Amino acid sequence: MEKIAAKPRNVFVVAFPGCQVLDVTGPMEALGKAQIPLNTAQGSKQVPAYPLTLLAEQSGPVKSSGPVCLCADKSYLEIGASELEDLDTLIISGGDGTHAAVRDNRLIDFVLRASQQARRTVSICTGAFILAQAGLLNNRRATTHWESVDLLAKTYPGINVDGDAIYVRDGKYWTSAGVTAGIDLSLALIEEDLGRNTALTIARRLVVYMMRPGGQAQFSAQLKFQQPAQGRLTTLFEWVEQNPAEDLSIPALAAKCAMSERHFARCFVEETGVTPAKFVEHSRLDHARRLLETSHCSLDQIARDCGFRSAEILRRSFDRQLHLTPSDYRKRFFTSLRPAQSGNPNKEDFK
């Protein structure tokens, strides 16, 4: 049975100079499409389920990190206690401007004050840094854009950072991965409040997955580790990446560097932060990803070319690192131009 909100749920969306425009407009577009019935003296009518207010330091134009200028409805500095009492959900955007925003004490104070009143507090992309700066994510699980997960964990060690999640919920706090992941999170909010059918209807209108398959690792760039521009093993790093099908065992790599196996393994961890075996697996996986994106080679051929002993071992590596199959990866990221196909190739996509 579908859930029906008893009344509209007020939502504040916070923007700042240099915010990512889709971090703002994605959730607002998804939430803005939700309607609920409201009984009046004239009869029942449909009204917005989520009245939305865009806040910034000042009302009016807010320059995003791209070529789009947003327009804030109000200044968060003017929001009083009575308005916060009616607040249901607080959403904090992310973007390049986050680096400056975390140093804005007035913004951090407002976020802390508003979060104390809100039923839910949400961050999109690097907006998690703003919640973290306010101390709201201490001892909690959270995520952010894949490019920033290491920085979030290093800057705020009290947070349990999940670098692969599309979005994370820990109590009243929700955090999402980058950019379009804010829509995934917003659909989850709608489903919690208004039920699956309502969220599914909105997902279909937006032409997005109701629940995106896999984690955000599938969207990240090559899974590179700490490779110093200069170091004892720099030449070896380049050779490994160019020769994934060669013998890349520790004895073979140590011999190539004219080191003992023990000394080689210790030096490798010191320079990269990971073991040789893990580095080799990720390097081979990167190569497999590129072949899946750009070639029609069979999975068996790709496995051989990338140094995996079999297609099954390649599948296991994909599942372990990217949480999806090589075939699914190819369907989503194959880059060659192909004739448009009618119909839906996967009937399960929107279930």
C-alpha positions in Angstrom: 0.0 0.0 0.0 1.4 3.4 -1.0 2.3 6.0 1.6 0.5 9.3 1.5 2.0 12.4 3.1 -0.4 14.1 5.5 0.9 17.4 4.4 3.5 19.0 2.2 7.1 18.6 3.5 9.2 21.7 3.3 12.6 21.4 1.8 15.6 23.8 1.9 18.3 23.4 -0.7 21.5 25.3 0.0 23.7 26.6 -2.8 26.9 28.7 -2.7 29.2 30.3 -5.3 30.8 27.5 -7.3 28.2 24.9 -6.5 27.6 22.1 -9.1 24.4 23.0 -10.8 23.1 19.4 -11.1 23.7 18.9 -7.4 21.0 21.6 -7.0 18.7 21.1 -9.9 18.8 17.3 -9.9 17.2 16.8 -6.5 14.9 19.8 -7.0 13.7 18.4 -10.3 13.0 14.9 -8.8 11.3 16.2 -5.6 9.4 18.9 -7.6 7.6 16.3 -9.6 6.0 14.6 -6.6 2.4 15.6 -5.9 0.0 14.7 -3.1 -3.7 15.2 -2.7 -4.9 18.0 -0.4 -8.5 18.4 0.7 -9.9 21.9 0.6 -13.3 23.5 1.0 -13.5 23.4 -2.8 -12.6 19.7 -2.9 -9.4 17.7 -3.3 -6.6 18.9 -5.4 -3.0 17.9 -6.2 -0.3 20.0 -4.6 3.5 19.8 -4.5 4.6 17.1 -2.0 7.9 19.1 -1.4 7.7 22.9 -1.4 11.2 23.8 -2.4 13.2 26.8 -1.3 16.7 27.6 -2.7 18.9 29.3 -0.2 22.2 31.1 -0.5 24.1 33.8 1.4 22.0 36.3 -0.4 18.8 36.1 -2.4 19.2 36.4 -6.2 21.9 35.2 -8.5 24.3 32.5 -7.5 27.1 31.6 -9.9 27.5 27.8 -10.3 30.8 26.1 -11.2 29.6 25.9 -14.8 28.0 28.4 -17.2 24.7 28.5 -15.4 23.6 31.1 -12.8 21.0 30.0 -10.3 18.6 32.3 -8.5 18.2 31.9 -4.7 14.8 32.4 -3.2 16.1 33.6 0.2 19.2 34.2 2.2 19.9 31.5 4.8 21.1 34.3 7.1 17.5 35.5 7.2 15.9 32.2 8.1 14.3 32.4 11.5 13.3 29.9 14.1 9.6 29.7 12.9 10.7 28.7 9.4 13.1 26.1 10.7 10.3 24.6 12.8 8.5 23.7 9.6 11.6 22.3 7.9 11.4 18.7 6.9 14.5 18.1 4.7 17.8 20.1 4.4 19.8 19.5 1.3 23.4 20.7 0.9 24.8 20.9 -2.6 28.4 20.2 -3.6 30.8 21.4 -6.3 34.1 23.2 -6.7 33.0 25.9 -4.4 32.9 23.5 -1.4 36.5 24.3 -0.6 35.6 27.8 0.2 32.2 27.0 1.6 33.6 24.9 4.5 35.5 28.0 5.7 32.4 30.1 5.8 31.4 30.0 9.4 28.0 31.6 8.8 27.1 28.8 6.4 28.4 26.1 8.7 26.4 27.7 11.6 23.2 27.7 9.6 23.7 24.1 8.5 24.2 23.0 12.1 21.2 25.0 13.3 18.9 23.9 10.4 19.9 20.3 10.8 19.0 20.2 14.4 15.4 21.1 13.4 15.2 19.0 10.1 13.8 15.5 10.0 16.4 14.7 7.4 19.8 16.2 6.5 21.1 15.4 3.0 24.3 16.2 1.2 25.0 15.8 -2.6 28.4 15.1 -3.9 31.1 17.1 -2.0 28.4 18.7 0.1 29.4 16.0 2.5 32.4 18.1 3.4 30.1 20.8 4.7 28.2 18.3 6.9 31.5 17.0 8.1 32.8 20.5 8.9 29.6 21.0 11.0 30.4 17.8 12.9 27.3 16.1 11.7 29.0 13.0 10.2 31.2 12.1 13.2 31.1 8.3 13.8 28.8 7.9 10.9 28.9 6.2 7.5 29.0 8.5 4.5 30.0 8.9 0.9 30.9 11.6 -1.6 32.2 11.9 -5.2 34.7 9.1 -6.0 37.4 11.7 -6.7 37.0 13.1 -3.1 36.5 10.0 -0.9 40.2 9.8 0.1 40.3 13.5 0.9 37.1 13.2 3.0 38.5 10.2 5.0 41.8 11.9 5.5 40.4 15.3 6.5 37.7 13.9 8.8 39.0 10.6 10.1 36.0 10.2 12.4 33.8 9.4 9.4 33.4 5.9 8.0 33.7 6.8 4.3 32.2 4.3 1.8 33.9 5.1 -1.5 31.7 3.0 -3.7 28.2 3.7 -2.5 25.9 5.7 -4.8 24.2 7.0 -1.6 24.4 6.2 2.1 21.9 6.6 4.9 23.0 6.7 8.5 20.1 7.7 10.8 18.7 11.1 9.7 21.8 11.8 7.6 21.9 11.0 3.9 25.0 11.5 1.7 25.4 10.8 -2.1 28.1 10.3 -4.6 28.7 12.9 -7.3 26.3 14.9 -9.5 23.6 12.7 -10.9 23.7 10.5 -7.8 21.7 13.2 -6.1 18.8 12.1 -8.3 19.2 8.5 -7.0 19.2 9.7 -3.5 16.1 11.9 -4.1 14.2 9.0 -5.5 15.0 7.1 -2.3 13.6 10.0 -0.2 10.4 10.0 -2.3 10.1 6.2 -2.0 10.5 6.5 1.8 7.8 9.2 2.1 5.3 8.4 -0.7 6.0 4.8 -1.7 7.6 2.9 -4.5 5.0 3.5 -7.1 5.3 7.3 -6.8 9.1 7.1 -6.9 9.0 4.7 -9.9 6.7 7.0 -11.8 9.1 9.9 -11.3 12.1 7.8 -12.3 10.4 6.9 -15.5 9.6 10.5 -16.3 13.2 11.5 -15.7 14.4 8.5 -17.7 16.6 7.2 -15.0 17.0 4.0 -13.0 14.9 3.6 -10.0 17.9 2.0 -8.4 21.2 2.3 -10.3 23.0 -1.0 -10.7 26.5 -1.3 -9.2 28.4 1.3 -7.2 30.2 4.5 -8.3 33.5 2.6 -8.9 32.2 1.8 -12.4 32.2 5.5 -13.2 35.6 6.3 -11.8 38.6 6.9 -14.0 41.4 4.3 -14.1 41.9 2.7 -10.7 45.4 4.2 -10.2 47.2 4.1 -6.9 49.9 6.4 -5.5 52.4 6.4 -8.4 55.1 9.0 -7.8 56.4 10.8 -10.8 59.9 9.8 -9.7 60.9 6.9 -7.7 62.7 3.6 -7.7 59.8 1.8 -9.4 58.5 4.4 -11.8 59.7 2.6 -14.9 58.2 -0.7 -13.6 54.8 1.0 -13.1 54.8 2.1 -16.7 55.9 -1.4 -18.0 53.2 -3.2 -15.9 50.5 -1.0 -17.4 51.7 -1.6 -20.9 52.2 -5.3 -20.5 49.3 -6.7 -18.5 49.5 -10.2 -20.1 53.1 -10.8 -19.0 54.2 -12.7 -15.9 53.6 -10.1 -13.2 54.3 -12.3 -10.2 56.4 -10.9 -7.4 59.5 -13.1 -8.4 59.2 -11.8 -12.0 58.8 -8.2 -11.0 61.5 -8.3 -8.4 63.9 -9.8 -11.0 63.1 -7.1 -13.4 64.1 -4.5 -10.8 67.2 -6.5 -9.7 65.9 -6.7 -6.2 65.3 -9.6 -3.8 61.6 -10.5 -3.5 61.4 -9.3 0.1 63.1 -6.0 -0.6 61.0 -5.4 -3.7 57.7 -6.1 -1.9 58.7 -3.7 0.9 59.7 -0.9 -1.5 56.6 -1.4 -3.6 54.3 -0.9 -0.6 56.3 2.2 0.5 55.9 3.8 -2.9 52.4 2.9 -3.7 50.6 2.1 -0.5 49.4 -1.2 -1.8 50.8 -4.7 -2.4 52.2 -5.7 -5.8 49.4 -8.2 -6.3 46.7 -5.6 -5.7 48.4 -3.2 -8.0 48.6 -5.8 -10.8 45.0 -6.8 -10.4 43.8 -3.2 -10.8 46.2 -2.5 -13.7 44.8 -5.5 -15.5 41.3 -4.5 -14.7 41.9 -1.0 -16.1 43.1 -2.6 -19.3 40.1 -4.9 -19.5 37.8 -1.9 -19.0 39.4 0.0 -21.9 38.9 -3.1 -24.2 35.3 -3.5 -23.1 34.7 0.2 -23.9 36.3 0.2 -27.3 36.5 -3.2 -28.8 34.3 -6.1 -29.9 36.7 -8.7 -28.5 35.2 -11.7 -26.7 35.5 -11.9 -23.0 37.8 -14.9 -23.3 40.1 -12.8 -25.6 40.0 -9.8 -23.3 40.9 -12.1 -20.3 43.9 -13.4 -22.2 45.1 -10.0 -23.4 44.8 -8.6 -19.8 46.6 -11.4 -18.1 43.7 -13.1 -16.4 43.9 -16.9 -16.5 40.3 -17.2 -17.6 37.1 -15.2 -18.3 35.7 -16.5 -15.0 38.6 -14.9 -13.1 38.0 -11.7 -15.0 34.4 -11.8 -14.0 35.3 -12.3 -10.3 37.6 -9.3 -10.4 34.9 -7.2 -11.9 32.4 -8.3 -9.2 34.9 -7.7 -6.4 36.1 -4.3 -7.6 33.2 -2.8 -9.5 30.2 -4.9 -8.3 28.9 -5.7 -11.8 29.7 -8.1 -14.6 32.0 -7.3 -17.6 29.0 -7.8 -19.9 27.0 -5.2 -18.0 30.0 -2.8 -18.0 30.3 -3.1 -21.8 26.6 -2.4 -22.2 26.9 0.8 -20.3 30.2 2.2 -21.5 30.8 0.9 -25.0 31.9 4.0 -26.9 31.6 3.0 -30.6 28.8 4.6 -32.5 26.0 2.2 -33.3 22.6 2.5 -35.0 19.8 3.4 -32.6 17.8 0.4 -31.5 14.1 0.5 -30.8 12.6 -0.9 -27.6 14.2 -1.5 -24.3 17.1 -4.0 -24.4 16.7 -4.8 -20.7 13.1 -5.1 -19.4 14.4 -5.2 -15.8 16.0 -1.8 -16.0 13.0 0.1 -14.5 11.7 -2.5 -12.1 
